[in-house]
Amino acid sequence: MFVRSGSMILLGDCPPSPVAAGDVALIAPNVLVGSDPEGRVDVTMLLIDADYLIEHLFWQHLDAIPDRDAARDLAAKLYPDPVQVLRLGQFLLVGVARRICRNTLEATACCDR
């Protein structure tokens, strides 16, 4: 979940996590998460299959990871919590959003706001 503007607190199967503009929340599959917005909040949700990410990790680091099970174990060690917040900052987040939008049919609606 990319937070484009505003702030909120993520609630649910995890400890309360404050997120604000420029943050990205990584939410594991099958984790119940809600939010308590603090005023207006604009977010963009990007849903990615966990198996796809494991495959990507494996192929990106083929020389260091012997098999897909090792890639899955590495991902579990890197991201042990069901919800993690990355504080990218608004400047970096805009660049990431533009790259994502460039690959969608809704690029104009998403990126030109």
N, C-alpha and C positions, 0 to 999 in steps of 0.2 A: 504494500500500500504506500503510494507516494503522497505525502502531504504537501499540497501546492500552496495553500495559504491557510491561516488560522491555526488553532491548536485544539487538542482534545486529549482525553485520558482513555486509553484502551483498558477495557475491563473484560472479565470472563474467566477462562481456565488458566489464567496467569495472574501474577501480581499486577496491580495497577501500573500502567506505563504511560507517562506523559509524552506526547509527540507534538511537534510544531512544524511550521513551514520549513521545508528543507530536509525533513526527516523521512526515512524509509523504514517501514515496519515489515519484517520478514515473519510470516505467520505459517507455522507448520500445518500440514494436512490434518483434518479432523480436530482442530482446536476451535472451541467456541469463543469468539471474540466479539465484543460490542464496544461502543464508545460513548463517552459523555462529552459532547462538544462544548467548547467555551466560546460561544458565539457562532459565527459562520465559519465553516471549514470546507475547503475544496480538496478532494482526494481523487487519485486515480488508482484503480485496482488493476493489478496485472496478475493473472492466475497462470501458474506454470506447473506442469506435471513434475512431481518429485523424481520420478524415474528418468525423465528427460534431463534434469539437472545432474543426476548421478552419471548418466551416460556422457554428458558434456564434460564433467569433471574428469572422468576416466580418459576420454580421448584427448583432452587438452594436456594431460600430464601422463601420457602413455609411457614415457621413459621412467617415471617415478612410481607409478601405481600399477601393481602387477595384474589386478583383475577388478571386475565390477564390485565384488564384495568388499575389497579393500577400499574402493572409492566410497562405497556406502558407509564404511566404518570411519573413514576420514571426515566425511560430511557430518556424521553424528558427533565427532569430537570437536569439529570447528563450530558447529551450531547446536549445542546441547539443549538450549532452552526452546520451548515451543514458540515463544515470541521474542524477537530481538529487534532492537531499534538501532538503526544506523543514522548517525547525524552527519549527513552529507553537506548540508548548507544549501541555501536557495540557488546560488550561482551554479554549483555542480549539478543540482537537481534539474535545472532548466536544460542543461546540456544533455542529460540522460533522457529527459522527456522528449526532447526534439529528435533524438536518435530513434526512440521507440516509435514516435508518431510518424516518422518518415517511412516506416515499414507498414503502415496501416492505411486503410482506405479513408479514415477519418482524420488525416493529417491536418487539414485546414481547421476543422472544428476543434481539435485538441491543442494544436500548437499556436494558433493565432489569437489566443485570448490574452 
